[in-house]
């Protein structure tokens, strides 16, 4: 047992149908089911292919082998990796499928049903007024695409996700900026943009400053707003090893996730798989959106317990006095009332942080997807600096990213906030200024499209319709765009709802392990992996690589300016450009000859010197958020006696990657299907509800009816429903500094609609 006090909040009641540990034997059963099935040989071949995992940004695979991470550890594949591969090796969508089903039919499909249609193997178009997709020739595709992207540059845009390669990302931003457009929206705008915004201002970097090697030297991890047991299972192995060496894990999450309490990892079959490994030393369940108050409380406790590293602050930071003054001046009553966590619990967290030799602070979208997401990240980094837990091995700040190459897209310049060094390098290449208009991030793009300001959009992966709040608005906005071109390996609901006004084209592309050329990707810990060439299992398929399509389109639009675009279909030449353009990527110039993967230079901080003008970390104060919820009468319905306003969090289920759903239930939360709301029993009983009753959940944009109530370990006043289905009910309230929507604190009215038999 830990010697530190471990007060637990009274929100830990679990559903009777939930297992006692996360991971465990169900993972082994899943592997057995898929690897011993008819798809098994293809799956195993792909697992051993020298390419990076398709799933999360935690990263594995590449030249060290499909199961190996950057430090050479083996058996580093997880169930999410198998899910992603299994989806990519499906048979093709039948040749006559789109003749048989109308757009209206396709719009009835769920995310899982759309994904299971199979692999796209030929290009299709939906023309204005048509209720069908039809096959299209490549000549017509290029004719339409060329006309579309010859429109005024401020009226053309792109959207992208992290499933593509660095090479495709670099080409995409080079094409758009050569055309004169800065409208480079990306899925990261919807998730970790507050992290990049805050870290850039505080430390002069956009990414994690902690390497895997550094994490292995920590004896404490603070994991805030992240359910890594679901979304980054291999990170759980590091937490298990940390606990085994006597370290502590502080989990901060309004939902008590079973896998963060106890997790059974197949990587440790004897000591962990069946009995499970203890993960959380201390589990704090704050009110959704109150993270600033909680971390300011930890800062206050660090001051009171004498753990402030004044010498470090004076030598290596600026603005620290105001941070300490804010923590001192706030009363414990205010802090506890705002965050819903008691003073003793906060003090226990501070004691663990203050007495640990090395602390790594990690966080994900539970921190960033708020209207004050940037402040949330500031508050975490301030806490690390106050305690001196930064800028050395075993300590630092580490955003935990989702997509496997989402960080790489940002590094390649797919962002509206282009680094000055990259801008100067591109200006040299182009021979002209790149002082372009501000550009549309994802939410700005939706708003601009709704206002009729966007003519053409190219989507390199992703699901811009499904990922956005207010699905009706997203549908209307995309419907105002004249031409949308989707590059995708599989159908998704965005292809059926995100229809353009005149031309909607779906181009089938090769995935990472099928490309005829080498590519690279970047992990969330700044490690660059090299992917070998591969072949597709699809016979007689009419597919193209993202690199080939982008370079051919660029050639038709721009000729040989500013580069010989068709020459760049050999990706080694793209890597030569990357090496001379992207800071820290110099080693990519020789990777074709050496196959030597590398950690990007200048990002891992192990000494207290930062990339800010002063060389010091810039600390910023964090105002406490206003967490007042509307009253029932504020919703556009008749007030009801048996109604309750809750702070709804949107989240992913266990078998899900971004908007792609692999399985409808969530066994760890006891949710049997996607149309559920996870509630605290006390909240349900306040309005006379029993588990499995059906309710209406009303947001500010729409409502969902006949939603099943499931009791769960979520704190009072909060609830959880599944993304992307729940996106339909709420409008986008965004963090104004970066445009990220507040998916994790959606005010909703819950009221009884009907009772189900028990």
N, C-alpha and C positions, 0 to 999 in steps of 0.2 A: 504494500500500500504506500501511496505517496505520503510524505511527512507534512506537506503543505495542506492547509484547510481546503476542503472541497465542498463548499455548500452547493446544493443543487436546487434549481428553481422548481416550483410546483407545477411544471407544465409537461411532465414527462410521461403522461399516460399514453400507452400505445394501444393500437387496435388489437383485439384478440387474435386476429388472423395473421398478424405480422410475425416474421421470424425473429429469433433472438439475436442474430448477428447478421451483418451484411456480408456479401460475397459468399464464401463457403462452397458447399457441395453443389448448389444450383449452377455455379460457374463451371464446374467440372462436367455436370450433366449437359450444359449447353455446348461446351467444346465437344463432348462425345457425340452428341446428336448431329452436329454439323460436320465434324471432321471424319466421322464414320459413315456419313450419308453418301449418296451418289455424287454430291458436289465435293466430297472430301479430297480427291486427288488434286482438283483445281485449287481448292482452298489451301492445302498444304504447300503446293507449289508457290502460291503467292506469298504465304507466310514466310517462306525461305528466300523469296526474291530480295535482292539487294536494293531495296527501296524503303523509304520512310513510311511508318505507319500512317494510315489515312485518317485516324481518329483525332485524338486531342493533341494539343501543342506540347504536352509533356515530352513526347519524342522518343522514338526507338527506331531501329532498323538503319538501313543505309549500308555503307561499304563494310561495316563490321559484321554484317549479317542481319537477317530479318528479325531475329529475337534479341538483338544486342543493343545496349545503350551506349552513350558516349564514353563511359568509363570502362567499357568492356564487360559489363555484367550480362549474363545470359538469362534466358527465359523471361524476357521483358516484353511479353505480349499479354494483352488482356482480352476480356470478353468483348469490349467495345471494338477492338481491332477486328475480331472475327466477324462481328455484326456488319462492320463497314465493308469488309472484303466479300462476305456472303452476298450482300446486296449488289456488289459490282460484278459478280460472276453469274448473275441470273441469265437465263436465256433472253433473246431479243424480244422486244415488243413485236407481235405478229405483223407481217407486211400489210395486211388489210385491216388492221385494228382501227385506224383513224377513219377508214371508210364506214365502219360499222357503228361507231359511236359518235354522237353529236357533242358539241361543246356543252350543251345542257346536261347530257349524260355524264360527261367527265367532271363537271362541277359538283356532282353528287359524291365524288370519291373523297374518302378521308386521306390524310397524309400517308398512312400506312398502305392503303389500297393503291394510291398513285405510285408509290415507290415499288410496289410488288407487280406492277405491270411489266417490269422487265427493263432491259437495257435499250436505250435508244440506238438504232442502228442505221437510220436514214433521216435526212433532213425533211422537215415539214413546214408548211406555212398555213396560217389562218388569215384569209383575206377579209377586207371590210365587208360586213354584212353576211358572211358565211357562218354556218353553224357546224362546220367541220374543219379539221386540219387536213391538208392534202400534201402529197409528196411534191418536192420542188427540186429543180436542177441546180447544180452549183453555179452555172452561168447566171441564172436568174437571181440567186442569192447575192452574188457579187454585184450585179447590176443594181439591185435594190439597196444593198448596204452602202455602195459607193455614193449613190444619190443621197442617201440618208445622212451620211457623215460629211457631205459637202455643204450642208446647211451652215448658217452662221455659228461660229464656235461656241458662243454662249448658249446655244440651243441644243447642243449635243452633250451627252453624258455617258458615264459608265457606272456600273455597280459590280462588286466582286466579292468572292468569299475566299476562305483560306484553303480550299481543296486544290487549287492550282499551284503552279510552280513559281519560283522566283523569276525564271526567265519569262514566263507569260506575264507576270505582274510588271516586270520592267518594260516589256514591249507595250503593254496596255497604257501605262502612264506616259511613255515616250510618244506613242501615237496621239493620245489626246492632247498632250501639251504642244506637240508640233503643229497640230491643227489649231492651237490657240485656246483650248478649253482647259479649265482647271476643275471641271465637274467630275471628280474622281471619288464618288461615293463608295463606301466599303462596309461590309458587315461589322467591322470593328467599331464603326460609328455608333452601333446599337449596343455595344457591350463594354469594351475596355477603353473607350475614348477618354473617360475621366482619369484613368490611370496614366495614359500617355500625357494628357494635359498637365496633371499635377506633378508627375515625375520630371517632366521637362522643365517646369518652372523651379522646382526645388533642387534638382540634382543635375539638370542639363542632359538628361537621358530619357528616352521614351520607354525603356524596357526594364526587365528584372536586372538587378545588379548582383544577383546571387547565381552562381553556377551550381551544377549538381555536386561537384566536389566540395564546394563550400557548404551546401546543405548538409552533407554527410558529417560535417564537423560541428553542427549545431547541437545543443542539448535542450532546446526548446523551440517549438513552432507554434506561432499564433495563426490559426486558420480562420479567417473571417469571411462570412458570406459565400462559402464554397462548399458544395457537397461532393468532395473528391471521390468518395466511395462510389458515386454514380458516374461522375464525369471525367475523373482522372485516376482510375484505379491503381495505376502503377505508382502514383505518388503515395498511395497507402502503404506500399512496401517500405518507403523511406520513413514513414511515421512509425511503422511497426519496429523497424530497426532502431529508430531513435528511442522508443520506449524500452526496447530490450537493453539499451546501454544506459538506462537510468534517466533518460530525458523526460520532459513534460510536453504535453500538447494541450493548448487552450483552444477550444472550439467556440466560435461565436456564430450563432445561427438561431433565428426565431423558431425554427423547426428542429426538434431533436431527431436527427437522422440516425437510424439504427447503425448504419455502416460507419458513422463517425464516433459512435460509442464503442462498438466492438466489430471487428472485421476479420473474416477468415480468408487469408490469402493463399492461393495455390502455389505461390512462390516458396512458401514454407509449409509443406504438406503435413509434417508431423506436429509442429508446435502451434500452427495457426489455423489450418484449413477447417478442421472440424470444431475444435474448442473455441476458435476465434481469438484474436489478439485485442487487448485493451488499447483503445486509441485515445480518447479524451481523458486527460487528467482533471480538467475542469471544463464544464460545458455551460456557457452563458447564453440565455435566450432573450435578447433585447427586443423591444418593440420595433417592428419594421421601420426603417428610416431613421433610427435614433443613434446610429453608430458614432456620430460625432460626440454626443453626450457620453457614451460609454468610454470612448478613448480619452476624452478630456478627464473623465473620472479616474481612469487608470493613471493619467499624468498627475492628477491631484494626489492620488495614493502614493505614487512614486516619490513625490515631494515630501509627503508626510512621513514616509518610511526611510527617507534619507538615501534614496537610490539615484538621485539626479547627478549626472556626470558633468559638473560645472566646468571643469577644465576642458573637457571635450567641446562643450557648447561654446565657450569663449574662444577657443582656438580654431574651430572648424565650422561654425554656423553663424548666421546673422538673423536677427529678429527673434532670438530665443527668449529675451526678457518678456516680450508681450505674450508669448505662449505660456510661460510659467505664471504670469500675472493673471491671465484668464483662468487657468486651472485653480489658482489660489482663491480668486474672487468668487467663483461659483460655489454655492452652498451644496452640501451633500443632498439636502432635500430636493433641490432643483435638479441635480444630476440624476438621482435615483428616480424621481418622478418622470423625467423626460425619457430615460432609456428603459425603465421598468426592471432594472437590475439593482439589487440591494447594495449598500455600501460594503458589507462584509464580502460579498462575492467579488466586487470590483477590487477590493483590497487584496483578496486572495490571488487574483490575476496579477496585480502589481508585484506581489511578493515573489511569485514564480518568475516573472520577467526580471526583477531586480536581483535575484539570487542566481540566475542562470549565467553560465559563462558565454554562451552564444545563442542569440534568439533570431530566428528568421520569421518575418511577418509576411504571410501569404494571404491573398484575397482574390475573390472572383466577383461575379455579377451581383451577388447579394450586397456588395459594397458600392458598386459603380452605377447600378441601374436605379438611380434616385435623382430627384431634382437638385440635390446637393451632393452628387456623387464625387465631384472634385474635392469638396471639403472633407468628405469621408476619407479619401486617400491622403489628403494633407494631414488629417488627424492621426492616421496610422503612422505615417512617416515621422511626424512630430514626436510620437511616442518612442519610435526607434531611436531618434536622435537624442531625446532627453535621457534615455537610459544608456546611451552609448552603444547601442546594439546595431551597429552599422559600420560599413567601411572597413571590414576585416573578415578574415575567413571565419565561417560559422555564424555570421550575423548579416542582416540586411533586409531589404524589402523585395518582394517577389510576387508580382501579379501572376495569377494562375490562369492562363488563357485556354480557350476551348478548341478552336480549329487548329488543325495540324500545321498550317502555314499562314495563319492569320497575321502573325508577327512579321513574317517575310514580306507580305504584301506592303505593310507599312514601311519596312526597311527599303523596299524598292521604289518608294515614292508614290505609292497609291494612297494619297491623302490630300486633303485640301490645305493642310499645313505643311508645306514642303520645307525641309531643312535647308538652311541657307547654303551649306556646303554642296548639297545636291543641286540646288538651283544654279549655283555658279558653274558647276561642271556641265549641266545641261545647256546653259547659255553659251558656253564655249563650244559645245558640240553643234548647237543650232546656228551659232554666229549671230545671235540677236537676243534681245532682252526677253526674259520670261516674267515680267511684271504683269501678271494676268489678274483678272478679276478674282474676288475671293473664292468662288467656286461653291458648289453644292455638296455638303455632306448628305447622308442618307435622308434625314428628315427634311432638310432644305430641298432636296430633290423632289420628294413627294409633294411638298407645298408648292414648289415651282411648277411641277407638272399639273397639279390641280388648277393652277392659275393660267395654264396654257402657255407656259414659257419654255417647254421642252419639246423638241421635234423628234429626237432620235436617242435611243438608249441601247447600249450593249451590256449584257449581263454575263460576266465570266464566272459561272457557277452561282451558287446561292439561290435564295428564294425571297426576293425583295417584297413580294406581296405577302407571303406568309410570315415574314419576320417583323413586319411593321404593326404597331398598334392601329386601332380603328380600321379594321379590314375593309369596311365599306368605303372609307376615304381612299385607302390604297388602291382599291379597284377603280374608283372614279378617276383618280390621278393618272394611273397607268393607262386608262382608257382615253386620256387626252393626248397621249404621245402618238405621233404618227407611225413610227417604226420602232419595234422592240426586237432585238436579236438576243436569244437565250443560248448560251453555250452550256451544255449539260450532258452528263452521262446517263441520267435516268429522268423520267418525268417527275414533276412535283406539282403541288396544288397551284403554285404560282403560274405555271404554264397554262392553266385552265381558267384562272380568275384574273390574272394580270395581263389582259389582252389589250393590244394596241388599237388605235383608231383605224389604221389602214393595213399595216403588215405586222403580223406576229410570226417570227421565224424561230424554230427550235433547231439548233445545229448539234448533232451528236458528236461528242468528243471522246477521245481516248483518255483513260484515267492514268494515274501516276505510274502504275506498274505495267502499262501497255504502250507507253510512248515509244516511238521509233528512235528517239534521241535521248541523251542523258539530260536530267534536270536536277535542280537543287531545291531544298526547302530549309526553313529555319525553325528551330524549336523555340519554345517560350523561355528557355534558358540560354538563348543566343548561340546555339550550336548549329552549324550548317552541315546538312547531310546531302550526299550525292546519290541520286537514283539511277540505277542501270536502265538500259533500254529493255523493252519487253514486247510482247505480242498479245493481241486480243484473242479471246476464245471465240469471238463471234465470227461466224463464217459468212463470206460474201457481204460483209457489212460495208456501208458507205460512210465511214467515220473519218474524222480529221483531228489533228492535234490542235490545241489552243494556239501554240506557237505558229503552226503553219497558217491557220486562219488569220491571225492578227497580222503576220508579216505580209501575207498576200493582200489583205485589205489595205494595209498601209502602202504597199507598192502601187496599188491602183489609185489611191488617193494622192500620194506624194511623190511617186517616181522613186528616184534615188536620193531624195533629200530627207533628212540630213545624213542618212546611211543607206547602204545597199540592202534594202529590206529583205529581199529574197535570199541574200547571202546569210541572213540571220536565221534562216530555217535550220542551219547547222548551229545548234545552241552553244557550241564552244565560242562562237563569235559574240553571242549575247553576253556570255560570261566575261569576255574581254571588256565589253562596255561597262558591265557592272563593276568590274575591278577598278576602273578609272573614274567611276561616278559615285559609288556608294561608300561612305566612310566605314572603315573596318572590314570591308569585303575584299581587300587587296589580294588575299590568298586564293580567291576563286579564279584568278587568272591562270593558275597552274594546276587546278584540280583535275583537269582532263588528263594530264600527263602523270600526276602523282596519285590520284584518287585519295588525296589526303584531306579528310574532313577537318573542320576547324571551329574554334570558338571565335566569334567576331571580336576583333580587338577593340579595346577602349570602353567596353560595356560592363565587365565584371569589376566591381569596386572593392578592393581589399585594402586600400589605404585611404585616409581621410582627405582626399583631394577630389573635388567635383568639377564637372564641366560647366560651371557657371562663370560669369565674368569675374567674380571675386575669388573663385576657387573654393568658396565655402558653400555649404548647403543653405538654401534660403528657406527659413521657417515662416509659415503663414498662419494667422489666427483663423479659427473655425467657429463661426457663430452657430449657436444651437438652433436646430431646425424647428419650425412651427409645424407640429404634427396634429393639429386640430382636424378632426374628420367632420364632414358635413352631417347634418341631421337628417332623419328619414324624410322630413317634409321638403328637404332641398332637392330630392330626386323627383323626376317628372312623372310621378304616379300619385295616386291617393295615399296619404299616410295610413299605415296599417299598424294595429296594436301589436301584432306578433311579427315585427320586423326588427332588424338589427343592422347597424352599419359596421363594417369590418374593414381592416386594412388587408387587402388581398395581395398576396404574392403570386406572380406567375412563375412556373417552373417546369423543368423537364422531368420526364419519368425515367425509370431505371434504364429501359431499353429505348433510347432516343439519342439522336445526334442533331443538334440544332433543331430545324423544323421537321426532320425526318424521323418518323416513328417506326420502330421495329416490332413493337409488341404493345397491345392496348392496355394491359394491366400494369400495376406497379406493386409487386408483391411485398416490397419492404415498407411501403406506407399503407398497405392493406386496401389499396384502391383498385377495384376489379375492372374498371374501364376508364375511358378518358373523360366521361361526362360526370365527374365527381367534384365535390368541394371538401377539402380536408379542414375540419373545424375542431376547436377545443370543445369537449363535452359541456363545460360550464356555459359557453356561449350558446350552444344549441339549446340547452335546457332553459335559458333565459326567455326564449320565445317558444317554448313548448315543443321543441323538436326532439325526436329520437333518431338514433343512427338508422340509416337507410331511408329515412323520409326524403321526400322530393321537395325541392325549393326552386324559387326563381332567384337568380343572381343578376342584379341590375347595376350597370355602370353608367357613365355619362354619355355613352355613344349608343348602347343597345343593351339587350338582356339575353340571358340564356335561361330557358325554362326546363323543368323536369330534371334538375340537377340532383344527384344523389348525395346525401350527407354521409360522410365517413368521419368517425372520430379518430383523431390523431394527436400526436405529441407536438402540437403547435401551441404557442402561447396564447393566452386569452387576448381577444381583440384582433387577432390575426387569422388568416385562412390562406389556403393554397389551392390553385387550380392549374390545369395544364395549358402550357403554351405549345403550339400556336392557336389552338382552338378558342381559347378565352380572349384572344386579341380583339375579337369582334366587339367586345362590350365597352372598351375604354378608349378615350382619345389620348393623344400623345401630349403629356406634360413633360417637358424636357429640361435637362440641365443646360442652361443657356450658354455656358462656356464651351460646350462641345457637342450639344445636340442629342445626347443620349436620353431616351425616354425612361420614365419612372415605372418600369415593369414590376418592381418589387414593393410598391406601395400604391395600390389602386383602390381608392375608396369605392366600396360597393354596398348596395342594400340587399340583404338576404331576407326573404320572407317565404312563408310556407305556401305551397301551391296545392299539394295533395299529399295524402299519407299513403304509404305502401304497406301491404300486409306483412306482418312479422310472424 
